[in-house]
Amino acid sequence: MEDDPGHTMVSAKLLDARTVELASKRNGKIVSISRLSVDPDGNSIHATFENRESGRKTAFDLEKQK
C-alpha cells in the first residue's frame, strides 16, 4: 500500500470457494495474516486476524441481519 508506513504490501490468496487470506508484508516479512470465510448458507462470515509482530490472534463472526 502506497504511503502506508505500517504495511508496504498486501497479497491476497483464494484458499477455496468461500475463503480468502490476506498477508500484509513489510520489508519482505509477513507481519499479519487475515483470513475471511463465508459459511455455506451465506448468512455469516468468520474472520481471524493474526499479528505476527505482537503474537496476538483475534477471531470473530459476523452474521447477516434479518
Stockholm file with secondary structure:
# STOCKHOLM 1.0

chainA/1-66         MEDDPGHTMVSAKLLDARTVELASKRNGKIVSISRLSVDPDGNSIHATFENRESGRKTAFDLEKQK
#=GR chainA/1-66 SS CTTCSSCSEEEEEEEETTEEEEEEEETTEEEEEEEEEECTTSSEEEEEEEETTTTEEEEEEEECCC
#=GC SS_cons        CTTCSSCSEEEEEEEETTEEEEEEEETTEEEEEEEEEECTTSSEEEEEEEETTTTEEEEEEEECCC
//
